[in-house]
Amino acid sequence: MINLKEIFSTFLVMFAIIDITGSIPIFVSMRDKGTKIKPFQATLAALILFVGFYFLGDALLKLFGIDMPSFAVAGSVVLFILAFEMILGRDIIKNEPTSSGASIVPIAFPLIAGPGAITAFISLHAEYATLNIMIGLALNIIIDFLVLRYLDKITHWLGADIIYVLRKFFGVILLAMAVKLFAGNLPMVFHL
């Protein structure tokens, strides 16, 4: 049964964790380095990751002998590297041309469907009905698509100076998120 309160709660939780607007400087940085971003492909891949992990996450990770904390630590390392690139203005990850550009990695994972977002999404299952959770997720994915699709217009509206400042600021925020994700899950990886 559709419950607007559950949909709205799911939407807010996922919007805050995904923080697509906070990732705009990352997308601009990637685009400025010549990386092609495909909004539909990125958001579809993120949606598939969310839904797949919601229904099959634990079984899939166990199949490979990986637990959720190890998955979160691995994702935090990718976020950590992206944050350093933004803060220092240096390329650490070599941009290798692929048919998908950067749509899957790092946009779909870990920027949209990162370990923290996937873990939070799965945890909503204990509180809300699946239908309401999926509707809340779909609304977030639509917003993610619109931000990626109209990135040029958004950046034009903001201007180069504001984008530069936002890139450095959100680089530090992304670094803090990576450290928190890493520190919060590392003890569980080593069973401390």
C-alpha positions as CSV (number, residue, x, y, z in Angstrom):
1,M,0.0,0.0,0.0
2,I,1.3,3.4,-0.9
3,N,2.2,5.5,2.1
4,L,3.3,9.1,1.3
5,K,5.1,9.5,4.6
6,E,7.2,6.5,4.0
7,I,7.9,7.6,0.4
8,F,8.9,11.1,1.6
9,S,11.1,9.7,4.4
10,T,12.8,7.4,2.0
11,F,13.3,10.2,-0.5
12,L,14.8,12.5,2.1
13,V,17.2,9.9,3.5
14,M,18.4,8.9,0.1
15,F,18.7,12.5,-1.2
16,A,20.8,13.4,1.8
17,I,23.1,10.4,1.5
18,I,23.5,10.5,-2.3
19,D,23.9,14.3,-2.2
20,I,23.8,14.7,-6.0
21,T,24.0,18.4,-5.8
22,G,27.1,18.2,-3.7
23,S,28.7,16.0,-6.4
24,I,28.3,18.7,-9.1
25,P,31.9,19.8,-8.7
26,I,33.1,16.3,-9.1
27,F,31.1,15.9,-12.3
28,V,32.4,19.2,-13.6
29,S,36.0,18.2,-12.8
30,M,35.5,14.9,-14.6
31,R,33.9,16.7,-17.6
32,D,36.7,19.3,-17.7
33,K,39.2,16.4,-17.9
34,G,37.4,15.2,-21.1
35,T,35.5,12.4,-19.5
36,K,32.2,11.7,-21.2
37,I,29.2,11.5,-18.8
38,K,26.1,9.6,-20.0
39,P,23.3,10.6,-17.6
40,F,20.8,7.8,-18.6
41,Q,23.4,5.1,-18.4
42,A,24.8,6.3,-15.1
43,T,21.4,6.6,-13.4
44,L,20.2,3.3,-14.8
45,A,23.3,1.6,-13.5
46,A,22.8,3.2,-10.1
47,L,19.2,2.1,-10.0
48,I,20.1,-1.5,-10.9
49,L,22.8,-1.4,-8.2
50,F,20.3,-0.2,-5.6
51,V,17.6,-2.6,-6.5
52,G,20.0,-5.5,-7.0
53,F,21.6,-5.0,-3.6
54,Y,18.2,-4.5,-2.0
55,F,17.1,-7.9,-3.1
56,L,20.3,-9.8,-3.6
57,G,23.1,-7.8,-1.9
58,D,24.0,-10.1,1.0
59,A,23.8,-13.3,-1.1
60,L,25.9,-11.7,-3.9
61,L,28.6,-10.5,-1.6
62,K,28.7,-13.8,0.3
63,L,29.1,-15.5,-3.1
64,F,32.4,-13.7,-3.5
65,G,33.3,-14.0,0.2
66,I,32.9,-10.3,0.8
67,D,30.9,-8.7,3.7
68,M,29.2,-5.3,3.6
69,P,31.9,-3.6,5.8
70,S,34.6,-4.7,3.4
71,F,32.5,-3.4,0.5
72,A,32.1,-0.1,2.3
73,V,35.9,0.2,2.9
74,A,36.7,-0.5,-0.7
75,G,34.2,2.2,-1.8
76,S,35.7,4.6,0.7
77,V,39.1,4.2,-0.9
78,V,37.6,5.3,-4.3
79,L,35.9,8.3,-2.7
80,F,39.2,9.1,-0.9
81,I,41.1,9.2,-4.2
82,L,38.4,11.3,-5.9
83,A,38.5,13.8,-3.0
84,F,42.3,14.2,-3.3
85,E,41.9,14.8,-7.0
86,M,39.4,17.6,-6.3
87,I,41.4,19.2,-3.5
88,L,44.8,19.0,-5.1
89,G,43.8,19.5,-8.7
90,R,45.9,16.5,-9.8
91,D,44.9,13.4,-11.7
92,I,45.5,10.2,-9.6
93,I,43.2,7.9,-11.4
94,K,44.3,7.5,-15.0
95,N,41.4,8.3,-17.4
96,E,41.2,5.3,-19.6
97,P,38.7,5.6,-22.4
98,T,35.8,3.1,-22.2
99,S,32.6,2.7,-24.0
100,S,30.7,3.9,-21.0
101,G,32.9,6.9,-20.3
102,A,32.7,7.4,-16.5
103,S,29.0,6.5,-16.3
104,I,29.5,3.4,-14.3
105,V,32.6,4.1,-12.3
106,P,32.8,6.5,-10.5
107,I,29.4,8.1,-11.2
108,A,27.0,5.2,-10.8
109,F,29.3,3.6,-8.2
110,P,30.4,5.1,-5.8
111,L,29.1,8.6,-6.3
112,I,25.4,7.8,-6.7
113,A,25.1,4.2,-5.4
114,G,28.0,4.2,-3.0
115,P,28.4,1.7,-0.2
116,G,27.0,4.1,2.3
117,A,23.9,4.8,0.2
118,I,23.4,1.1,-0.6
119,T,23.8,0.2,3.1
120,A,21.3,2.9,4.1
121,F,18.9,1.9,1.4
122,I,19.0,-1.7,2.4
123,S,18.4,-0.7,6.1
124,L,15.2,1.1,5.1
125,H,13.7,-2.4,4.5
126,A,13.3,-2.9,8.2
127,E,11.2,0.2,8.6
128,Y,9.2,0.8,5.4
129,A,7.2,-1.2,2.8
130,T,9.2,-2.2,-0.3
131,L,6.9,-0.3,-2.7
132,N,7.3,3.0,-0.8
133,I,11.1,2.5,-0.7
134,M,11.3,1.9,-4.4
135,I,9.1,5.0,-5.2
136,G,11.4,7.1,-2.9
137,L,14.4,5.7,-4.7
138,A,12.9,6.4,-8.2
139,L,12.3,10.0,-7.3
140,N,16.0,10.3,-6.3
141,I,17.1,8.7,-9.5
142,I,15.0,11.1,-11.5
143,I,16.7,14.1,-9.8
144,D,20.1,12.5,-10.3
145,F,19.4,12.1,-14.0
146,L,18.3,15.8,-14.3
147,V,21.4,17.1,-12.6
148,L,23.6,15.0,-14.8
149,R,21.6,15.8,-18.0
150,Y,21.6,19.6,-17.4
151,L,25.1,19.8,-15.9
152,D,26.2,22.4,-18.4
153,K,23.3,24.7,-17.7
154,I,23.7,24.3,-13.9
155,T,27.4,25.1,-14.1
156,H,26.8,28.0,-16.5
157,W,24.3,29.4,-14.0
158,L,26.7,29.0,-11.1
159,G,29.8,30.3,-12.9
160,A,33.4,29.1,-13.0
161,D,34.5,30.8,-9.8
162,I,31.7,29.4,-7.7
163,I,32.4,25.9,-9.3
164,Y,36.1,26.2,-8.4
165,V,35.3,27.1,-4.8
166,L,32.6,24.3,-4.6
167,R,35.0,21.8,-6.0
168,K,37.6,22.5,-3.3
169,F,34.9,22.6,-0.5
170,F,33.1,19.4,-1.6
171,G,36.5,17.8,-2.1
172,V,37.1,18.2,1.6
173,I,33.5,17.1,2.4
174,L,34.0,14.0,0.2
175,L,37.3,13.3,1.9
176,A,35.5,13.5,5.3
177,M,32.8,11.2,4.1
178,A,35.4,8.7,2.8
179,V,37.3,8.8,6.2
180,K,34.0,8.3,8.1
181,L,33.0,5.4,5.9
182,F,36.5,3.9,6.2
183,A,36.8,4.4,9.9
184,G,33.3,3.2,10.6
185,N,33.7,-0.1,8.7
186,L,37.4,-0.9,9.2
187,P,36.9,-2.2,12.8
188,M,34.2,-4.6,11.5
189,V,36.5,-5.8,8.7
190,F,39.2,-6.8,11.2
191,H,36.6,-7.7,13.9
192,L,38.0,-5.2,16.4
